[in-house]
Structure formats: C-alpha cells, structure tokens
C-alpha cells in the first residue's frame, strides 16, 4: 500500500523531470542563441544550430537522471520538504554538469558552448525543484480530498500500536485514516485501551468482531501492531483478510532496540526477513564497483611512469624487494595479500618487538613518527602516500575498493572489541573518513567510529566527497606517519 503510493509519486516525479529536461534545453538554447548575442562580448562568438546540441542534451539528461536515481530522489515521501528537493537537485545538477563537461572534453566536442551547458544545468536545478514541489503539493492536496486516502483498522493495544498511531498523526501526507482499534484475543488491556481512546482512536471491539466489521465497512487494510509472541494466535485473522480481499499489514518491531534496515526475501517458498547491517542498494553498489574498476585501471595506466620510477628508486636505494606484501583482512574477515612499495629495511617486521614500547597510538595498531626501520626514500613515500599506490591492483582484483575502511592485519583484529569488528562488514578501501579527518593524528576509537559512520551513512555521493577531499589531505601530509 505504501509502496504503491510511493511508486505513483516516483513516476510523477520522473515525468516532471523529463518535462524539465526538455523545457530547460530549449530555454537554455534560447538564452544562448538569442539573448546573450545582444551583449557585445557574446555578439561575435560562433554558436552552432540546435541539432548539434541534441546529443549533448541526451548525454546530460542521462547523467542527471542517473544522479537523481542514485541520490534516492525517486523514493522521496509524498510530503518531501522543499529544501530537501532543492539540495538533492543541487547535488545531481553539480555532478551531472561535471560528468557532462568531462565527456565533452574526452570526445573533443569543441563546438559545444560551455556557457550553454552551464545555463542548461542552472535552469534544470530551479525548474526541477519547482516542478517537483508543485507535484508534492498536488499529491498532498489529493490526500486531503480523499483521492489517495486509505482507511485502516488497528489490531493491538501494545506500545507498537501507540507508535503506529503517533506516526500516522505526524505523517498526514501518507493519507492513512485509522477508523479504530480491536483488542487481540480475550485481553482487555484497560490502561492501554484508555490511552488509545485519549488519542482519538475509536474502540471497535474484539478481534473476533473484525469479519463482520470488514463486511459492512469500507476498509482498505488491517494493521497488526502486536508483540511477536502474540501474532501466532491471529492466524484466523490472516485467513479472514485473505478471504475478503482486504490487505493485512504487520508492524515488524520484532526487536525494538534494533534499527537496522529490514528486507523481505524468498528462498523457494520460504519467506525470509533480512536484517541488514550494511548498505543493500544493489544498483548503487554495482556503480561503486564499476567506479573501482575504472578508477584502478586508469590509475594504474596513467600513473605507470610514476610507479616504475618509484620501483626503481626503492630497488636502488636499499637492499630488498620492491614491494612489501602483507596479509590483511578484507570483507567479512577474508584474507588477502596487500601490496605496497617497500618503505622499510629488509626484515623490518622481525624488529617490531624491539620497538613496541615506542608506540605512539592507542589500541592494537602500531605507529611511531620517526620509525628507525624506514629507509630514506621510504619516509618520503609514506609522507606522500605514494607507497599505497600498488593497492590499485588490489582494487582491480576486487579485494579492496577506492573508498572504504582501511584493511587491518589479523593480529590487530584479534584485539578488537566486538563493536569494532563491524568495520569488516564493507570492502576495505584506499581512503575513508579517517584519511580526510586527521589520518594518524586520530586516536584509535575515533578512527573506528569514523569507519562505522562511513558504513552507516554510505552513499555514492559520500564516496565522491571522500575521493575529492583525499587529494588535498594527502598533499598536505598532515597526520602522515
């Protein structure tokens, strides 16, 4: 029921976005071809006919719609606030503009006016926000007029029932009207019953009275908001609703203190409730992996001269192998071989025990600013993070990602507290929030909390922000050890 209303609203938003793209294209072309030439500085500039710009419009439309989709703009609730719509369109327009300009540069479309593209995306931003807000207002009005209105009855008097009533009261845009509540089984629950009556919810009787009530009243769905242990006694109610063709909705507060997302799945004929502890946005995760593959491939390709030069420096300045290969723990504790340029003297790990008393950070990790095991060139490689570049090969292989919690060594994980192990629930990365928040200057607990924050708030936008901020963070060498 909720899904159908959101889908309808999402389709309406998509239709408005398509109209917005067409209107913005012609408006931007009119401004650039007709209005701007009236300004002396634009008068003599060459501007091509409209047919030359149609491919640009198609490309930019694809990028914008992709960004809107990845930002969840087609899953907004019916009562979405104006400022949220504007902020989402701002992000989509910004990234869409950058990707369009990049593609124009790569395809060498020298005839395309950058001024036109800029006007186009600015127009998209403001018209898109306006169109979507008008649609949202229209949907809210239709709810008040009863077009998207749904009549519900509630079964239960527990805390879940009170929570449901409160949510309906604070979200009028969903269009739910609770006609009243029924008590489950033979229980009276006088105190809970009194509280629901105070909230203006009518008492309709016992659960056994529901069949006759459904036969004579216009009811769209029955909502069961009871404790999990009592649901099994309501099987007859499920069968009645199925027989009468009335939808039945269950409140799934099985574990009240758990706030992880819940997904419904099926294994053959077995229904499964999936309590997710990591992001499950399939398409967005697929795009993240494609970004990893493309970023790692082109990174290795374009940086190959630097990689070869660094490899030669490492080999010529100290005895030992070019690469330092170490076992690390990746997704869910999978072990893999991580590659770095060697920055320490040969057999440095054997000398670790002698230096443990000099450790400058708390927790199970080991770091000291002036590590005597570092080679002269190794210190520079660490400061500039060039020693980490071979890990692009780990990214290409799928063992790591461009962005994600840094991969720990097994000995560190053995000393983790239970809550810290959750950082292994996402693929490890070259950079993460800690990289742009102080690097080695952070204490261990803060580092762990930043990794968990990344997992809980993950999005493609967050990945892009981290990647953009990583470059200046690395160049500043702040917090590098």
ROTIMAR-933974 format. One record per residue (C-alpha): residue in three letters; y negated, z negated, x. Coordinates in steps of 0.001 Angstrom, whole numbers, padded with zeros to 6 digits, always signed. Layout:
BEGIN
ALAYZX...
END
This chain:
BEGIN
UNK+000000+000000+000000UNK-002460-000997+002715UNK-001154+001801+004904UNK-001730+004408+002168UNK-005355+003319+001666UNK-005993+003360+005427UNK-004394+006798+005764UNK-006554+008155+002949UNK-009627+006704+004609UNK-008477+008070+008003UNK-008049+011587+006586UNK-011520+011383+005027UNK-012940+010338+008418UNK-011152+013238+010141UNK-012576+015681+007590UNK-016085+014293+008181UNK-015598+014620+011954UNK-014612+018282+011610UNK-017688+018951+009461UNK-019763+017044+012004UNK-018469+019238+014865UNK-019361+022459+013042UNK-022814+021256+011911UNK-023608+019818+015355UNK-022596+023072+017068UNK-024948+025227+015004UNK-027713+022610+015168UNK-027435+022389+018983UNK-027417+026187+019300UNK-030483+026476+017061UNK-032370+023875+019108UNK-031484+025544+022432UNK-031888+029174+021326UNK-034907+028874+019016UNK-036847+025649+019521UNK-036619+024995+023278UNK-037803+028518+024314UNK-041143+027556+022726UNK-041570+025166+025681UNK-042878+027041+028762UNK-040287+025582+031145UNK-037436+026955+028943UNK-039080+030223+027942UNK-037721+032365+030792UNK-034302+030753+031091UNK-031364+033007+030197UNK-029338+031829+027194UNK-026269+033757+026027UNK-025229+034697+022490UNK-023397+032283+020223UNK-019970+033902+020683UNK-019996+032820+024360UNK-020234+029183+023262UNK-017406+029148+020715UNK-014712+028406+023406UNK-016922+025553+024682UNK-017157+024185+021133UNK-013360+024297+020733UNK-012779+022574+024097UNK-015345+019838+023445UNK-014066+019334+019873UNK-010554+018772+021236UNK-011796+016239+023811UNK-013929+014378+021272UNK-011165+014120+018658UNK-008715+013018+021358UNK-011107+010269+022488UNK-011693+009141+018897UNK-007936+009005+018319UNK-007285+007011+021490UNK-010090+004599+020562UNK-008403+003963+017202UNK-011249+005491+015174UNK-008839+006898+012573UNK-007335+003457+011915UNK-010552+001666+011043UNK-010513-000556+007930UNK-012358+000650+004845UNK-015167-001832+005405UNK-015821-000967+009066UNK-019281-002080+010223UNK-021944+000473+011146UNK-022396-000876+014690UNK-018650-000577+015405UNK-018659+003053+014246UNK-021675+003781+016442UNK-020165+002100+019525UNK-016865+003952+019080UNK-018639+007304+018695UNK-020796+006479+021740UNK-017695+005955+023904UNK-015969+009064+022526UNK-019086+011222+022996UNK-019623+009924+026539UNK-016071+010565+027736UNK-015868+013827+025758UNK-019082+015009+027431UNK-017785+014119+030916UNK-014469+015906+030335UNK-016205+018994+028902UNK-018611+019214+031855UNK-015704+018752+034286UNK-013707+021552+032627UNK-016752+023854+032588UNK-017103+023205+036325UNK-013390+023767+037051UNK-013278+027006+035004UNK-016579+028117+036596UNK-018232+028883+033251UNK-021616+029308+034937UNK-023203+030855+031858UNK-022852+027641+029822UNK-026121+025761+029339UNK-025759+022087+030271UNK-028744+021407+028026UNK-026834+022875+025075UNK-023775+020697+025815UNK-025944+017566+026074UNK-027758+018333+022780UNK-024398+019079+021167UNK-022890+015692+022043UNK-026039+013720+021166UNK-026052+015417+017755UNK-022338+014671+017367UNK-023000+010986+018104UNK-025683+010469+015470UNK-024328+012798+012758UNK-020781+011468+013266UNK-021939+007879+012861UNK-023978+008822+009768UNK-021163+010805+008105UNK-018574+008090+008700UNK-020879+005352+007448UNK-021540+007332+004248UNK-017777+007723+003743UNK-017269+003995+004305UNK-019970+003210+001731UNK-018359+005637-000704UNK-014935+004006-000300UNK-016404+000542-000814UNK-018129+001754-003983UNK-014884+003320-005249UNK-013152-000047-004745UNK-015792-001743-006867UNK-015365+000966-009515UNK-011606+000420-009568UNK-010539+003778-008079UNK-008762+002190-005101UNK-008167-001109-006887UNK-004736-002792-006798UNK-003537-005662-008990UNK-001301-008228-007275UNK+000560-011380-008235UNK+001468-014039-005707UNK+004747-015920-005358UNK+004381-019177-003457UNK+002131-022173-003005UNK+002561-022779+000734UNK-000038-022525+003488UNK+000787-018823+003700UNK-000242-018342+000077UNK-003585-020080+000703UNK-004114-017953+003823UNK-003428-014764+001845UNK-005877-015740-000915UNK-008564-016521+001661UNK-008016-013177+003416UNK-008307-011250+000150UNK-011517-013118-000631UNK-013101-012285+002727UNK-011951-008619+002683UNK-013084-007198-000677UNK-013078-003663+000766UNK-009241-003567+000630UNK-009510-003549-003164UNK-006942-006272-003921UNK-007238-008408-007045UNK-004871-011391-007320UNK-004104-011862-011019UNK-002441-015222-010438UNK+000451-017009-008773UNK+004018-018017-009618UNK+005831-021037-008234UNK+009081-020266-006367UNK+012328-021786-007706UNK+012103-025023-009649UNK+009461-026628-007412UNK+006242-027959-008904UNK+004078-028419-005749UNK+001311-030220-007742UNK-001130-030613-004840UNK-000781-027017-003593UNK-000934-025769-007168UNK-004178-027677-007739UNK-005715-026212-004565UNK-004946-022640-005677UNK-006420-023358-009116UNK-009606-024601-007420UNK-009852-021241-005630UNK-009908-019488-008997UNK-006311-018235-008922UNK-004573-018478-012321UNK-001220-020216-012654UNK+001247-017786-014320UNK+004433-019828-014370UNK+007723-019969-012505UNK+009363-017153-010550UNK+011824-016695-013454UNK+008893-015639-015665UNK+007996-012691-013434UNK+010246-009973-015039UNK+008656-010306-018498UNK+005181-010543-016946UNK+005708-007317-014996UNK+006940-005538-018122UNK+003765-006259-020124UNK+001033-006227-017435UNK-000379-003605-015050UNK+000745-004921-011656UNK+000904-002797-008505UNK+002706-005258-006223UNK+004255-008705-005941UNK+003343-010618-002784UNK+005816-013218-001495UNK+003956-015769+000621UNK+006509-018479+001260UNK+008173-020232+004170UNK+011010-018155+005726UNK+013708-020650+004716UNK+012876-020222+001020UNK+012827-016411+000935UNK+016623-016054+000694UNK+016541-017762-002741UNK+014299-014970-004061UNK+016841-012138-003796UNK+016857-011722-007588UNK+013110-011124-007494UNK+013591-008335-004954UNK+016136-006648-007232UNK+013853-007001-010279UNK+010932-005391-008452UNK+013178-002557-007255UNK+014465-002002-010804UNK+010965-001970-012329UNK+009469+000181-009558UNK+006948-002478-008528UNK+006187-002790-004817UNK+007104-006047-003107UNK+005171-007280-000076UNK+006277-010132+002173UNK+003978-012263+004277UNK+005617-012396+007717UNK+004292-015669+009100UNK+007795-016457+010362UNK+006442-018218+013437UNK+002903-019443+012566UNK+001853-020022+016174UNK+002865-016579+017450UNK+000135-013931+017287UNK+001915-011005+018958UNK+001905-007646+017101UNK+004911-007031+014828UNK+006562-003638+014330UNK+009252-002632+011845UNK+012112-000547+013262UNK+015587+000552+012243UNK+018822+000729+014207UNK+021064+002853+011951UNK+020957+000828+008704UNK+019878-002413+010358UNK+016194-003319+009771UNK+014579-004890+012821UNK+011355-006830+013271UNK+009960-006172+016736UNK+007674-008889+018158UNK+005780-007014+020872UNK+004299-008781+023896UNK+002862-005614+025451UNK+000956-002583+024074UNK+003107-000255+021948UNK+000613+002589+021352UNK+003059+005401+022134UNK+000623+008289+022495UNK-001915+006239+024479UNK+000828+005045+026867UNK+002003+008657+027241UNK-001553+009719+028112UNK-001718+006827+030606UNK+001430+008130+032300UNK+000031+011682+032375UNK-003147+010292+033967UNK-000966+008536+036558UNK+000950+011713+037405UNK-002164+013903+037607UNK-004179+011265+039485UNK-001403+010585+042005UNK-000588+014279+042539UNK-004175+015418+043067UNK-004938+012235+045006UNK-002147+012961+047487UNK-003201+016624+047624UNK-006927+016135+048227UNK-006523+013069+050445UNK-003779+014612+052597UNK-006162+015212+055581UNK-007213+011523+055474UNK-003594+010404+055091UNK-002460+012484+058077UNK-005388+011288+060199UNK-004674+007644+059274UNK-000961+008063+060016UNK-001827+009430+063475UNK-004214+006521+064131UNK-001607+003923+063157UNK+001019+005557+065371UNK-001274+005958+068397UNK-002945+002511+068319UNK+000116+000241+068111UNK+003875+000477+068571UNK+005979+000571+065426UNK+006456+002701+062293UNK+003572+004402+060457UNK+004493+002888+057093UNK+005109-000690+056082UNK+007855-000645+053440UNK+008354-003817+051413UNK+010441-004765+048398UNK+008257-005560+045408UNK+008868-006410+041758UNK+007733-003983+039093UNK+008132-003617+035343UNK+010272-006472+033901UNK+011249-007506+037424UNK+012675-004131+038553UNK+012697-004000+042328UNK+011326-001035+044264UNK+010185-000110+047767UNK+006381-000172+048091UNK+004699+001993+050742UNK+001587+001057+052738UNK+000141+002102+056061UNK+001185-000498+058611UNK-001760-002786+059391UNK+000092-005474+061363UNK+002003-005668+064585UNK+005690-004888+064613UNK+007910-007679+063181UNK+004875-009384+061581UNK+006983-010833+058755UNK+009070-012806+061257UNK+005894-014577+062423UNK+004888-015621+058910UNK+006443-019092+059103UNK+004286-019947+062129UNK+001098-019133+060174UNK+001817-020593+056732UNK-000254-023701+057465UNK-003336-021425+057781UNK-003014-020041+054232UNK-006488-019840+052598UNK-005453-019273+048975UNK-003614-021455+046480UNK-000451-020532+044638UNK+002617-018748+046027UNK+000669-015951+047783UNK-000284-015926+051477UNK-003669-014658+052739UNK-005878-015531+055699UNK-009121-013775+056579UNK-008510-013475+060336UNK-004789-012853+060417UNK-003774-012633+064125UNK-000997-010219+063215UNK-003486-007496+062224UNK-003916-004547+064572UNK-007484-003402+065404UNK-007175-000343+063178UNK-005254-002390+060594UNK-008237-004646+059936UNK-010386-001591+059134UNK-007691-000091+056919UNK-007455-003312+054911UNK-011214-003675+054513UNK-011466-000112+053188UNK-008155-000329+051217UNK-007033+002930+052859UNK-003754+001172+053701UNK-002939+001173+049956UNK-003196+004979+049508UNK+000524+005720+050197UNK+001234+003839+046973UNK+000138+007019+045185UNK+003709+008103+045954UNK+004987+005031+044068UNK+002712+006012+041160UNK+004061+009573+041172UNK+007627+008229+041137UNK+006862+006070+038093UNK+007336+002734+039866UNK+003607+001982+039642UNK+000521+003024+037687UNK-003055+003722+038767UNK-004141+000613+036857UNK-002056-002492+036286UNK-001257-005941+037739UNK-000545-005809+041465UNK+003203-005841+042291UNK+004322-009200+043743UNK+007085-009828+046264UNK+010275-011505+044899UNK+009615-014740+046824UNK+006268-015161+045022UNK+007799-014563+041577UNK+010365-017304+042194UNK+007468-019794+042403UNK+005672-018528+039267UNK+005137-020779+036276UNK+006694-019355+033111UNK+003382-018063+031684UNK+002631-016219+034933UNK+005795-014110+034688UNK+004266-012237+031765UNK+002272-010160+034246UNK+005557-008351+034986UNK+005619-007010+031412UNK+003479-003989+032346UNK+003965-001457+035099UNK+002177-002667+038278UNK-000864-000763+039486UNK-003090+000134+042406UNK-006057-001598+040792UNK-006694-004085+037987UNK-009328-006501+036707UNK-008971-008740+039775UNK-009870-005755+042004UNK-013294-005424+040371UNK-013819-009175+039921UNK-013769-010521+043459UNK-010391-009425+044894UNK-009123-012065+047355UNK-012108-014358+046682UNK-010438-015354+043382UNK-008157-018359+043114UNK-004552-017718+042103UNK-004803-018969+038496UNK-007887-016825+037818UNK-006068-013832+039263UNK-003102-014436+036946UNK-005352-014941+033893UNK-007185-011675+034603UNK-003846-009858+034719UNK-002828-011362+031360UNK-006234-010482+029913UNK-005656-006879+031002UNK-002267-006807+029257UNK-003636-008309+026027UNK-006731-006065+025876UNK-005213-002901+027333UNK-006603+000463+026277UNK-007230+003813+027946UNK-010942+003009+027895UNK-010298-000197+029859UNK-008252+001790+032414UNK-011084+004293+032857UNK-013653+001500+033267UNK-011495-000212+035904UNK-010987+003064+037798UNK-014732+003801+037752UNK-015565+000285+038989UNK-012815+000209+041620UNK-014535+002715+043930UNK-017774+000692+044423UNK-015731-002543+044618UNK-013615-001084+047440UNK-016608+000439+049249UNK-018428-002910+049197UNK-015331-004526+050864UNK-016243-007765+049020UNK-013294-010116+048831UNK-011080-007923+051056UNK-008794-009769+053477
END
